[in-house]
C-alpha cells in the first residue's frame, strides 16, 4: 500500500472539470496552436502514424500545455496513457495535460461532419455508441444525439474544421449553435502547409461567425503523420 502511495503519476489528465477546460479554450488565440494547445490529433488507434506513447513523448518534448488525442470513434489512446508511470521524466516539475478526446462522424443539417468531444468521462455509458472504432447508425448518427451524448458524459462538443464540408461553414455553424454545440475548431490549416499555420482569411471569417453565435473557438493540427507540429 505504501509503495502505491509513493508511485508518481506523470501523465496529467482531466475529464471532470469542464469549467477548467472552458477557461482554457477561452484563452485560445490563433497563435496557441501547435506549441501551447493542440486539441486535434490522431494515433495508431485510428488513422494516425504515431503511437499513443510517441504522442505523449512529443507533447513533453514540445512543452505543450494542453492536448487531446481525438481518434476516430476510439478512446483507447487515452486509456493507454492513463496507465503510464514513466520514471524517465520523474524530475520534471510539470507535464502537458492530456484531456479526453474523440472525433465522431455524424449528420449535421443533412451533411456528414466531424464532431470533437473534449474533456468527457471516457467511462460514460452515453459514449458507448461512439467508441467501437466505427461510425454510428440510425439516431446515434444525428448531430443532435452526438452533442447530447457528449454533454451527458460531461464533455464539450466542438464542430471540427467547418470549412471542409459540402455545406458552407456559416450554415453549419448556425445549425451547430441551435443544437447546443459549445465550440468551433476555428484555427485550422486548410492548406496543409508543412509548417502548421491557421488559414488566415477563412479562419478569421469562421472566428467572426462563431463569435456571432457565442461559440468558443478551439484549435488543433489534426496530426496524422509523424509530427504534432503539422497535419
C-alpha positions, 0 to 999 in steps of 0.5 A: 500500500505504501509503495502505491502511495509513493508511485508518481503519476506523470501523465496529467489528465482531466475529464471532470472539470469542464469549467477548467477546460472552458477557461482554457479554450477561452484563452485560445488565440490563433497563435496557441496552436501547435506549441501551447494547445493542440486539441486535434490529433490522431494515433495508431488507434485510428488513422494516425502514424504515431503511437499513443506513447510517441504522442505523449513523448512529443507533447513533453518534448514540445512543452505543450500545455494542453492536448487531446488525442481525438481518434476516430470513434476510439478512446483507447489512446487515452486509456493507454496513457492513463496507465503510464508511470514513466520514471524517465521524466520523474524530475520534471516539475510539470507535464502537458495535460492530456484531456479526453478526446474523440472525433465522431462522424455524424449528420449535421443539417443533412451533411456528414461532419466531424464532431470533437468531444473534449474533456468527457468521462471516457467511462460514460455509458452515453459514449458507448455508441461512439467508441467501437472504432466505427461510425454510428447508425440510425439516431446515434448518427444525428448531430443532435444525439452526438452533442447530447451524448457528449454533454451527458458524459460531461464533455464539450462538443466542438464542430471540427474544421467547418470549412471542409464540408459540402455545406458552407461553414456559416450554415453549419455553424448556425445549425451547430449553435441551435443544437447546443454545440459549445465550440468551433475548431476555428484555427485550422490549416486548410492548406496543409502547409508543412509548417502548421499555420491557421488559414488566415482569411477563412479562419478569421471569417469562421472566428467572426461567425462563431463569435456571432453565435457565442461559440468558443473557438478551439484549435488543433493540427489534426496530426496524422503523420509523424509530427504534432507540429503539422497535419 
